[in-house]
Every structure is written in structure tokens, then in C-alpha cells.
Amino acid sequence: MIYKANQHERQMIINWVYIHKLWHTKHNVSNDQLATMYTHLTGTKVYKSKACAYLWLYITTNSSFKGCEVYTNKKKSRRNKHPYNKKVNFYQTREWRELRVEALVKYGRKCCLCGRTVGDGVVLHVDHIKPRSKFPQLELVLSNMQILCEDCNMGKSNHYSDKWR
């Protein structure tokens, strides 16, 4: 009984043959074409139903085949996937958290716009007066911070640069 190559191995065969310039495309390769490739490599004819398995055995035993990347139609992400290069959320950084505490101590724990406090049941935000999206150089400057409740901060968004303290 002959070994039957799976779909993953079939695609690796096609990629190997393409990389070694034995075939002109990686897409829609038929069993007839695989049989032609095998005949070209070995000089021996093979049934098209067994061509993939024979090619797999030939490539893995008679060449320096160490595997090929499997072709997929998915676009590769341009972002570097290395764990040390992950984009860190600004609001999770140590610098931001320390600055946030400084701002709460300096400006008090009440909304600069409406005056509500945590005792009134609101969530307080440390807000950038000049928004980070427009002034990234001011993202860690204490004088660019103010305390706003969630409602006032969401209403302000990045449209206003007014200082309400």
C-alpha cells in the first residue's frame, strides 16, 4: 500500500516544485500536472491518482527537502509578531499610572467641569487637556492633565482643548 499525502503535504510539494522552478504556478495544480512533474524529476511515469504520494516520497527522501511554507490566500500581517515588539496600551504603562496618581493628588478627586465626586457615584478620569491624538509629545506632562468625570470626558472627547481646572 502506498503512502497517501495529505492536503498540507500536497501544498508543500507544490511550493517546493514552484521554488525550484519546475512549475510556473502555485495555484490550482491538478493531479495530471503532479504526474508530469514526477515524470520530469524521475523519468518514470506514474498514475495521476498516485502522483502526489510519489512526489512526496521522492522529495522527502531524494533531496535536501526540509519543508516549505504552505501557501495560503491570507495576507500576512506586516506587524512584527515577536512578543517583545507588542504594542503596549498607553494606559497600561507604568509611566501613565504614576502620572495619573500625581494628577489625582495635585488636582483633587472631583470633576473640574461639573464638580461631582466619587461620593456622587461617578467614575473619574484623568484627562489630557490637549488630546494625545493631536499632541503626542504632551501625553506624559502633568500640566496637560485635568480630572473629569466619565460623562464630561466622553462629551469633551478630543474636540476641545479647554482647561477647566
C-alpha positions in Angstrom: 0.0 0.0 0.0 1.4 3.4 -1.0 1.6 6.4 1.3 -1.2 8.9 0.8 -0.1 12.6 1.1 -2.5 14.9 2.9 -3.5 18.4 1.8 -0.8 20.1 3.8 1.9 17.9 2.2 0.4 18.4 -1.2 0.7 22.1 -0.9 4.3 21.8 0.4 5.1 19.7 -2.7 3.6 22.3 -5.0 5.6 25.1 -3.2 8.8 23.1 -3.4 8.3 22.4 -7.1 7.5 26.1 -7.7 10.5 27.3 -5.7 12.8 25.1 -7.7 11.4 26.5 -10.9 9.9 23.1 -12.0 6.4 24.6 -12.3 5.2 28.0 -13.2 2.4 28.5 -10.6 1.4 27.6 -7.0 -2.3 27.7 -7.8 -4.8 25.0 -8.9 -2.3 22.3 -9.7 -4.0 19.1 -10.9 -3.0 15.5 -10.4 -2.1 15.3 -14.1 0.3 18.2 -13.6 1.7 16.5 -10.5 2.3 13.3 -12.5 4.0 15.4 -15.2 6.3 16.9 -12.5 7.2 13.4 -11.2 8.0 12.1 -14.6 10.1 15.2 -15.2 12.0 14.6 -11.9 12.5 10.9 -12.2 12.0 9.8 -15.8 9.3 7.3 -14.6 5.6 7.6 -15.4 3.1 7.4 -12.6 -0.7 7.2 -12.4 -2.2 10.6 -11.7 -4.1 9.3 -8.7 -0.7 8.4 -7.0 1.3 11.3 -8.3 1.1 13.4 -5.1 2.2 10.5 -2.9 5.1 9.5 -5.2 6.2 13.2 -5.4 6.1 13.5 -1.6 8.2 10.3 -1.1 10.6 11.4 -3.8 11.1 14.9 -2.5 11.5 13.9 1.2 13.9 11.1 0.5 15.9 12.2 -2.5 16.5 15.9 -1.9 17.5 18.4 0.7 13.8 18.9 1.4 13.3 20.4 4.9 9.8 21.6 4.3 8.3 24.6 2.6 6.0 27.2 3.8 2.4 26.3 2.9 0.8 28.9 0.6 -2.4 30.4 1.8 -4.6 33.2 0.3 -4.5 35.1 3.6 -2.4 38.2 3.6 0.4 38.2 6.1 0.3 40.8 8.8 3.0 43.4 8.5 3.1 43.8 12.2 6.0 42.1 13.9 4.7 39.2 16.0 7.6 38.9 18.3 6.4 39.2 22.0 8.9 41.9 22.8 7.6 44.1 20.0 3.9 44.1 21.0 2.3 47.4 21.0 1.6 48.2 24.7 -1.6 50.0 25.6 -0.5 53.5 26.8 -3.0 53.4 29.7 -1.4 50.2 31.0 2.1 51.7 31.2 3.8 52.4 34.5 4.6 56.0 33.5 0.9 56.7 32.8 -0.3 55.1 36.1 2.3 57.1 38.1 1.3 60.4 36.4 -2.4 59.6 36.9 -1.9 59.3 40.7 0.1 62.6 40.7 -2.7 64.3 38.9 -5.4 63.0 41.3 -3.3 64.2 44.3 -2.5 67.6 42.8 -5.9 68.5 41.3 -8.2 66.7 43.8 -10.7 63.9 43.3 -13.5 65.9 41.7 -14.6 66.7 38.2 -13.1 70.1 37.1 -16.1 70.8 34.9 -19.2 69.7 36.9 -17.7 69.3 40.4 -19.1 65.8 41.0 -17.0 63.4 43.1 -16.7 59.7 43.6 -19.2 60.1 46.5 -21.8 61.2 43.9 -21.3 57.8 42.2 -19.3 58.9 39.2 -16.2 57.5 37.7 -13.3 59.9 37.5 -10.9 60.1 34.5 -7.6 61.8 34.3 -8.0 63.7 31.0 -5.4 65.1 28.6 -6.3 68.8 28.1 -4.6 68.8 24.7 -5.5 65.4 23.3 -2.9 62.7 22.7 -4.1 62.2 19.2 -3.1 65.7 18.3 -0.3 66.4 20.8 1.5 63.1 21.5 4.5 65.0 22.9 2.3 66.1 25.8 0.9 62.7 26.8 3.1 62.4 30.0 3.1 66.1 31.0 1.4 66.8 34.3 0.4 70.4 33.3 -1.6 68.8 30.5 -3.8 66.8 32.9 -7.2 67.5 34.4 -9.7 65.5 36.3 -13.1 64.9 34.6 -16.0 62.6 35.4 -16.7 60.0 32.7 -19.7 61.9 31.3 -17.8 65.2 30.9 -14.7 63.4 29.5 -16.7 61.4 26.9 -18.6 64.6 25.9 -15.3 66.5 25.5 -13.6 63.7 23.5 -10.7 65.1 21.6 -12.6 68.1 20.2 -11.9 70.7 22.9 -8.6 71.8 24.4 -10.1 74.0 27.1 -8.6 73.9 30.6 -11.3 73.6 33.2 -9.3 73.4 36.4 
